[in-house]
Amino acid sequence: MKISSESQVFEPAIKSSSIKPLFTEKISKDEALEIREQIRQNSNAIAFNSAIIQGSVSNAEDSFAKQHEDFQSFLKNIGYDGKPIAELSKAEASELVSEDGFFGIEKTSARIADFVVNGAGEDEAKLRAGREGMIQGFKEAEAMWGGKLPEISQKTMAKAIETVDKAMYDLGFSIIDKEV
């Protein structure tokens, strides 16, 4: 008889004898050792799988808490001090992404472009690297999204790139990379 933690029904073992009904027959020492080993292995498997599941669930909770904390920190770092995102009404959320809203095209593209321009100063190589980083980040966001991002994201990225390009032009740098 094979005892398995993987199934809910017991399957006969390939090399073991049939179950002794009502304990009327004695089992051999080898049969007892085989059953003991199966119980040990299955207990081990149950304990291991239970620990893995518990670890996954508790890590998921920790991971969610960490992601939530990171998101709240990000919002604070970019200057958002409004109502928690999850508590917004549909009208409040719409206001945030409106033309003049905190997450609208103008203000979001300005935050992205300002990060690059202010971080690079007048260094052409840093401006180019920042511009490339914006484009790469946008491509990665599309990949995570599973395709083309919403129109607001498309317009925001175009506006941010335009702002960085203008800063490069104002500093006398060609927008086209000469090394290419």
For each residue, the residues with C-beta under 8 A, 3 or more apart:
1: 10 12 13 16 18 19 35
2: 10 11 12 13 14 16 38
3: 10 35 38 39 42
4: 7 10 11 42
5: 42 43 45 46 49
6: 45
7: 4 10 11
8:
9:
10: 1 2 3 4 7
11: 2 4 7
12: 1 2 16 18
13: 1 2 16 34 38
14: 2
15:
16: 1 2 12 13 31 34
17: 31
18: 1 12
19: 1
20: 23 24 25 26 27
21: 24 25
22:
23: 20
24: 20 21
25: 20 21
26: 20
27: 20 31 32 35
28: 31 32
29: 32 33
30: 33 34
31: 16 17 27 28 34 35
32: 27 28 29 35 36
33: 29 30 36 37
34: 13 16 30 31 37 38
35: 1 3 27 31 32 38 39
36: 32 33 39 40
37: 33 34 40 41
38: 2 3 13 34 35 41 42
39: 3 35 36 42 43
40: 36 37 43 44
41: 37 38 44 45
42: 3 4 5 38 39 45 46
43: 5 39 40 46 47
44: 40 41 47 48
45: 5 6 41 42 48 49
46: 5 42 43 49 50
47: 43 44 50 51
48: 44 45 51 52
49: 5 45 46 52 53
50: 46 47 53 54
51: 47 48 54 55
52: 48 49 55 56
53: 49 50 56 57
54: 50 51 57 58
55: 51 52 58 59
56: 52 53 59 60
57: 53 54 60 61
58: 54 55 61 62
59: 55 56 62 63
60: 56 57 63 64
61: 57 58 64 65
62: 58 59 65 66
63: 59 60 66 67
64: 60 61 67 68
65: 61 62 68 69
66: 62 63 69 70
67: 63 64 70 71
68: 64 65 71 72
69: 65 66 72 73
70: 66 67 73 74
71: 67 68 74 75
72: 68 69 75 76 84
73: 69 70 76 77
74: 70 71 77 78
75: 71 72 78 80 85
76: 72 73 79 80 81
77: 73 74
78: 74 75 111
79: 76 102 111
80: 75 76 102
81: 76
82: 96 102
83: 87 88 92
84: 72 87 88
85: 75 88 93
86:
87: 83 84
88: 83 84 85 92 93 96
89: 92 93
90: 93 94
91: 94 95
92: 83 88 89 95 96
93: 85 88 89 90 96 97
94: 90 91 97 98
95: 91 92 98 101
96: 82 88 92 93 101 102 103 104
97: 93 94 101 103 104 152
98: 94 95 101 104
99: 104 105 106
100: 104 106 107
101: 95 96 97 98 104 107
102: 79 80 82 96 107
103: 96 97 107 108
104: 96 97 98 99 100 101 107 108
105: 99 108 109 152 155 156 159
106: 99 100 109 110 159
107: 100 101 102 103 104 110 111
108: 103 104 105 111 112 156 160
109: 105 106 112 113 156 157 159 160 163
110: 106 107 113 114 160 163
111: 78 79 107 108 114 115
112: 108 109 115 116 134 156 157 160
113: 109 110 116 117 159 160 161 163 164 167
114: 110 111 117 118
115: 111 112 118 119 130
116: 112 113 119 120 127 130 131 133 134 160 164
117: 113 114 120 127 130 163 164 167
118: 114 115 121
119: 115 116 126 130
120: 116 117 123 126 127 129 130
121: 118 126
122: 171
123: 120 126 127
124: 127 128 168 171 173
125: 128 129
126: 119 120 121 123 129 130
127: 116 117 120 123 124 130 131 164 167 168 171 173
128: 124 125 131 132 168 177
129: 120 125 126 132 133
130: 115 116 117 119 120 126 127 133 134 164
131: 116 127 128 134 135 161 164 165 168
132: 128 129 135 136
133: 116 129 130 136 137
134: 112 116 130 131 137 138 157 160 161 164
135: 131 132 138 139 157 161
136: 132 133 139 140
137: 133 134 140 141
138: 134 135 141 142 149 153 157
139: 135 136 142 143
140: 136 137 143 144
141: 137 138 144 145 149 153
142: 138 139 145 147 148 149
143: 139 140 146
144: 140 141
145: 141 142 148 149
146: 143
147: 142
148: 142 145 154
149: 138 141 142 145 153 154
150: 153 154
151: 154 155
152: 97 105 155 156
153: 138 141 149 150 156 157
154: 148 149 150 151 157 158
155: 105 151 152 158 159
156: 105 108 109 112 152 153 159 160
157: 109 112 134 135 138 153 154 160 161
158: 154 155 161 162
159: 105 106 109 113 155 156 162 163
160: 108 109 110 112 113 116 134 156 157 163 164
161: 113 131 134 135 157 158 164 165
162: 158 159 165 166
163: 109 110 113 117 159 160 166 167
164: 113 116 117 127 130 131 134 160 161 167 168
165: 131 161 162 168 169 175
166: 162 163 169 170
167: 113 117 127 163 164 170 171
168: 124 127 128 131 164 165 171 173 174 175
169: 165 166 172 173 175
170: 166 167
171: 122 124 127 167 168
172: 169
173: 124 127 168 169
174: 168 177 178
175: 165 168 169
176: 180
177: 128 174 180
178: 174
179:
180: 176 177
